[in-house]
Amino acid sequence: MRATKIITAFTALIWLLCSFVPFHSPDATKEETTIAHKIIYNKKKHSMTLSWSAFGSSGNYIIRRGGSRLATDFAQVGSTSRLTFTDNRPHPDKYENYYKITRNDITIVVSLEQQLFGDNMYFYDRKYEKAETARDEMNAHFGTIGLGGANGEWTTKRQAYYFKSNVNGQTYDPGGTGSASSAAANAIELGFYSHIGGLGKVPGDVKLGAIFTRPHLSGGANATCTFWRSVENVTVMRDFSWTVSQSTSARRMQIESTSKYISDIGSNNFWGSGGFIADAHYTSSRPNWGGQQQWYTRNTVFPAGSGVMGGSYNMVWQGCVNPPQADNANSPIAVTPVIREKPFLFIDSDGEYKVFVPAWQRDRTGLSWSATDMGKGRVQDLLTNWYIAREGDTDAEINRALRAGKNIFFTPGHYSLNAPIQVNRKDAILLGAGIASVTLEPTEKNTWGCIYADDQDGIIIAGLLMDSFNSTTYQVRVGNEGADADHAANPIMLTDITCRVGGVQAKNIQIHTSMQINSNHVVGDHFWLWRADHGSQPGGSARWVRDRCRNGLIVTGDDVTLYALFAEHYQEYEVLWLGERGRTYFLQNEPPYDAPNQASWSSQGGRVDGYAAFKIANTIKEHRSIGMGSYAVFTGTDGHVNKKNGFELPNSPDVILEKMCITRFAGPGNILNVVNGTGGSTATGVQRVASYNNGTGAQPYDETFDLPDRTSYPAYIVMDK
């Protein structure tokens, strides 16, 4: 495969380019952020009262009103010398009132939406704006605040772009031709830590023209560092060129056209490292993920056809309509056994902001929604049921809101914690927008983790990136040790979760495990657990001792089901499974690139070279997973580091791994066997094992695993049953 050859040839250059971070100055301070202002809506009188602190040197304050922040027309509605003004005849929809207050050459903008959601959420309304307005602003952000290049990869800036429903047949499409990567397409270019969301009930309520994610490596042909962006609940009318790798999600979409390849920059030379699409409908053409190493697609509808849709090694199509035929690289799976789609923000018919929380579904094929129906689920009022967190809110404020019965909507931002967020009650929800980051800052006050979820029914944690700038036991922990509640009727759900170790911080950190799942009946839908292989600080051999983390994921709970698991570069078993009846549909893995020598990276009492990517303990009696890829990239070693097995499991009748693949991308070291000493070495190329079940390979040695324990907990964390 040509893509495979290019991946191997350019890997060393990729690491170098990914690690280069040019100086990037912060955004200029907006004038309005330095002037205090407030807006109060009187529902009974339907009036808006504005107040602000003094600015300017002389004259009256002129008040103008528009229907949206970027409305074409703002009409004057008043003039006053005072620091307050009441508009008694605002637009009927309270959120369609944006006020510009001007004195001398200074203007501030005041609105309920800005007051509610802060400065990092951008709202667009086609009723009042030109079709190109949103695209022009988003592309300006892409170009001016570093969201499109290597400097954007490590920024702490976060942003979400929300589109209100189209009216009167209008769309947000400014018109254009050709693939989304061409200038003539007039596409939206979505950058790092950015999210697009439609505020309609169904994807067809918000129609965009074209969307493109531009890789910044190798002249735009290399998307292996195109991370951290998402889009959901919209229709793309002309071209959806989703050119991405890990920690990117496209959900609940209608896609009316797509490029021949997922990106056509570089034509056949394009390559990427996987991605995730779910609950989407391609209406006119079948996409092609040509050049992708792997990809996971769930509950998506494609037009009928028999052609392949690309991918080099591991393509999993679960619960899809008209998926590709099964072959070495493609694994179509008929149904999704248990799933709940990600909650999302929308505006209801009464003009109020709501959150739709989809219902659990079993053995599903196809979409959760239709052209006219949101699907099964419940609607929650945002102002009544939720605490809207904004950048600068503390762990104490967020935990206080959770204890008061509120769910948490994290607006885009970088949330610095001195203690874990504790999700401590049934059906509690944490929902992040704009790749919101929950971060342990360099302090000794929090050595326990970012998020602890108690062993309670129906908890949802979605759309959050966990960073650790400080040493910690966990980043995310679900359930206490020995958790034994039965959540089968209402499982715990984890969706679009990233755990990142290293890359950003400039101090030594020690972490035991990025994520530990102790509760039973947990469902995970798209994780990237990543001990960073590059970053904003110098790497090399120092990284092995500076950015320490043993395990990406430890599962001790029973009946845990995971979809789209990406886990990379951890220093021991990257996934360690100790619970019964586990299922994983798709794994992407690269081992640590930087183990200095074999003696520092050997398992099972030093008797086995390296650590398996996916390890099922010998005590397990029942397990079944499918679509597993592990790829050797040993670039920071002494040249003599290998891994004996890609995957390890007990030789037991009901423990099964299917569709395993190993290969080597870079470095002198190899994965010597696919599974349990069988399947061949990457020294001779790609190796595959279709199924291993109670096979003839050597069962791994019995082990006692070093797990985090209760002594790691802070005294004030009480794990309620």
DAJO-V218628 format. One record per helix or strand of 2 or more residues. SS is the DSSP state (helix for helix, strand for strand). FROM is the first residue (numbers start at 1). LEN is the number of residues. Records with the same first field share a line. If there is no record, write none. Layout:
SS: FROM-LEN / FROM-LEN
This chain:
helix: 2-18 / 31-4 / 94-3 / 112-6 / 133-12 / 150-5 / 183-3 / 203-3 / 218-3 / 267-3 / 382-4 / 395-9 / 542-5 / 598-3 / 682-3 / 710-3
strand: 37-6 / 47-6 / 61-6 / 75-6 / 84-4 / 98-6 / 106-6 / 121-4 / 159-5 / 188-2 / 194-5 / 207-6 / 229-4 / 235-7 / 248-4 / 254-2 / 271-2 / 276-3 / 281-2 / 294-5 / 314-5 / 330-4 / 336-4 / 344-4 / 353-6 / 361-4 / 377-5 / 386-4 / 407-4 / 414-4 / 421-3 / 429-12 / 451-3 / 460-9 / 472-7 / 492-10 / 509-9 / 522-10 / 547-9 / 561-8 / 575-3 / 582-9 / 602-2 / 608-3 / 614-3 / 622-13 / 643-6 / 654-14 / 671-5 / 687-7
